[in-house]
Amino acid sequence: MSRVVANTITGPANARSRRTRIALLDSARAILESGGFPALTMAAVADHAGVTRRAVYLHFTDRAELTTCLFDHISAVEDLAASLARVWAAPEAGAALERWAEHLARYHPRIRAIDLASAQAADIDSDAHAHRQQVAADQQAACRRLALWLAGDDRLAAPWTPDTVADLLWALMSSDMLTRLLHSRKWSTSRYAENITLVLQRTFLADKPQH
């Protein structure tokens, strides 16, 4: 999450092929969001995009590769970098915790379907598994950056350490939790942001030191 993971497969050089590839990725996203990973087949993507199955296979070897490339595509389309930049632009660590919660509420609902599909693809394909491991490493690095900021500002509540805070921040990014609260319990994204902010600040944040 701290950066967009670049796929090792180079995108097409000519404009027409790039347009086709984007159309295929957009179609795959629509299928995932409406029917989940079981609905995502190369034939379904071809039909949705209005191309032949051969055209899909010219761009993606299989469903696992398609899912991996889609994760990176959505990260770019939804501007992950800009969403995270708001966190790092906070004036101090306490405010950064609030902006982190806002980032989770703003960005993660948009990628929930592909995150769940990515997890399923990782179970059946070694390249998809490696890609997911890299995404997890980036997420953990961002969580650790925030935890170290709290410690550096002397705002880390006892008995927490940067390592335990980073681990819990990462665990709270789970798509399962997002699904339960936003879909099962029908929370709005604003309510989600407000309540996650309360949890983070009241759990990890110490009072400002007196000078």
RADAGI-V730625 format. One record per residue. N is the residue number from 0. RES is the residue in three letters. OMEGA is omega as a letter, one per 30 degrees, with the letter a starting at -180 (none if undefined). Layout:
n=N res=RES omega=OMEGA
n=N res=RES omega=OMEGA
This chain:
n=0 res=MET omega=l
n=1 res=SER omega=l
n=2 res=ARG omega=l
n=3 res=VAL omega=a
n=4 res=VAL omega=a
n=5 res=ALA omega=l
n=6 res=ASN omega=a
n=7 res=THR omega=a
n=8 res=ILE omega=a
n=9 res=THR omega=l
n=10 res=GLY omega=a
n=11 res=PRO omega=a
n=12 res=ALA omega=a
n=13 res=ASN omega=a
n=14 res=ALA omega=a
n=15 res=ARG omega=l
n=16 res=SER omega=l
n=17 res=ARG omega=l
n=18 res=ARG omega=l
n=19 res=THR omega=a
n=20 res=ARG omega=l
n=21 res=ILE omega=l
n=22 res=ALA omega=l
n=23 res=LEU omega=l
n=24 res=LEU omega=l
n=25 res=ASP omega=l
n=26 res=SER omega=l
n=27 res=ALA omega=l
n=28 res=ARG omega=a
n=29 res=ALA omega=l
n=30 res=ILE omega=l
n=31 res=LEU omega=a
n=32 res=GLU omega=a
n=33 res=SER omega=a
n=34 res=GLY omega=a
n=35 res=GLY omega=a
n=36 res=PHE omega=l
n=37 res=PRO omega=a
n=38 res=ALA omega=a
n=39 res=LEU omega=l
n=40 res=THR omega=l
n=41 res=MET omega=l
n=42 res=ALA omega=l
n=43 res=ALA omega=l
n=44 res=VAL omega=l
n=45 res=ALA omega=a
n=46 res=ASP omega=a
n=47 res=HIS omega=a
n=48 res=ALA omega=a
n=49 res=GLY omega=l
n=50 res=VAL omega=l
n=51 res=THR omega=l
n=52 res=ARG omega=l
n=53 res=ARG omega=l
n=54 res=ALA omega=l
n=55 res=VAL omega=a
n=56 res=TYR omega=l
n=57 res=LEU omega=a
n=58 res=HIS omega=a
n=59 res=PHE omega=a
n=60 res=THR omega=a
n=61 res=ASP omega=a
n=62 res=ARG omega=l
n=63 res=ALA omega=l
n=64 res=GLU omega=l
n=65 res=LEU omega=a
n=66 res=THR omega=l
n=67 res=THR omega=l
n=68 res=CYS omega=l
n=69 res=LEU omega=l
n=70 res=PHE omega=l
n=71 res=ASP omega=l
n=72 res=HIS omega=a
n=73 res=ILE omega=l
n=74 res=SER omega=l
n=75 res=ALA omega=a
n=76 res=VAL omega=a
n=77 res=GLU omega=l
n=78 res=ASP omega=l
n=79 res=LEU omega=a
n=80 res=ALA omega=a
n=81 res=ALA omega=l
n=82 res=SER omega=l
n=83 res=LEU omega=a
n=84 res=ALA omega=l
n=85 res=ARG omega=l
n=86 res=VAL omega=a
n=87 res=TRP omega=l
n=88 res=ALA omega=l
n=89 res=ALA omega=a
n=90 res=PRO omega=l
n=91 res=GLU omega=a
n=92 res=ALA omega=l
n=93 res=GLY omega=l
n=94 res=ALA omega=l
n=95 res=ALA omega=l
n=96 res=LEU omega=l
n=97 res=GLU omega=l
n=98 res=ARG omega=l
n=99 res=TRP omega=l
n=100 res=ALA omega=l
n=101 res=GLU omega=l
n=102 res=HIS omega=l
n=103 res=LEU omega=a
n=104 res=ALA omega=a
n=105 res=ARG omega=a
n=106 res=TYR omega=a
n=107 res=HIS omega=l
n=108 res=PRO omega=a
n=109 res=ARG omega=a
n=110 res=ILE omega=a
n=111 res=ARG omega=a
n=112 res=ALA omega=a
n=113 res=ILE omega=l
n=114 res=ASP omega=l
n=115 res=LEU omega=l
n=116 res=ALA omega=l
n=117 res=SER omega=l
n=118 res=ALA omega=l
n=119 res=GLN omega=l
n=120 res=ALA omega=a
n=121 res=ALA omega=a
n=122 res=ASP omega=a
n=123 res=ILE omega=a
n=124 res=ASP omega=a
n=125 res=SER omega=l
n=126 res=ASP omega=l
n=127 res=ALA omega=l
n=128 res=HIS omega=l
n=129 res=ALA omega=l
n=130 res=HIS omega=a
n=131 res=ARG omega=l
n=132 res=GLN omega=l
n=133 res=GLN omega=l
n=134 res=VAL omega=l
n=135 res=ALA omega=l
n=136 res=ALA omega=l
n=137 res=ASP omega=l
n=138 res=GLN omega=a
n=139 res=GLN omega=l
n=140 res=ALA omega=l
n=141 res=ALA omega=l
n=142 res=CYS omega=l
n=143 res=ARG omega=l
n=144 res=ARG omega=l
n=145 res=LEU omega=l
n=146 res=ALA omega=l
n=147 res=LEU omega=l
n=148 res=TRP omega=l
n=149 res=LEU omega=a
n=150 res=ALA omega=a
n=151 res=GLY omega=l
n=152 res=ASP omega=a
n=153 res=ASP omega=a
n=154 res=ARG omega=a
n=155 res=LEU omega=a
n=156 res=ALA omega=l
n=157 res=ALA omega=g
n=158 res=PRO omega=a
n=159 res=TRP omega=l
n=160 res=THR omega=l
n=161 res=PRO omega=a
n=162 res=ASP omega=a
n=163 res=THR omega=l
n=164 res=VAL omega=l
n=165 res=ALA omega=l
n=166 res=ASP omega=a
n=167 res=LEU omega=l
n=168 res=LEU omega=l
n=169 res=TRP omega=l
n=170 res=ALA omega=a
n=171 res=LEU omega=l
n=172 res=MET omega=a
n=173 res=SER omega=l
n=174 res=SER omega=l
n=175 res=ASP omega=l
n=176 res=MET omega=l
n=177 res=LEU omega=l
n=178 res=THR omega=a
n=179 res=ARG omega=a
n=180 res=LEU omega=a
n=181 res=LEU omega=a
n=182 res=HIS omega=a
n=183 res=SER omega=a
n=184 res=ARG omega=l
n=185 res=LYS omega=l
n=186 res=TRP omega=l
n=187 res=SER omega=l
n=188 res=THR omega=l
n=189 res=SER omega=l
n=190 res=ARG omega=l
n=191 res=TYR omega=a
n=192 res=ALA omega=a
n=193 res=GLU omega=a
n=194 res=ASN omega=l
n=195 res=ILE omega=l
n=196 res=THR omega=l
n=197 res=LEU omega=l
n=198 res=VAL omega=a
n=199 res=LEU omega=a
n=200 res=GLN omega=a
n=201 res=ARG omega=l
n=202 res=THR omega=a
n=203 res=PHE omega=a
n=204 res=LEU omega=l
n=205 res=ALA omega=l
n=206 res=ASP omega=l
n=207 res=LYS omega=a
n=208 res=PRO omega=l
n=209 res=GLN omega=l
n=210 res=HIS omega=none
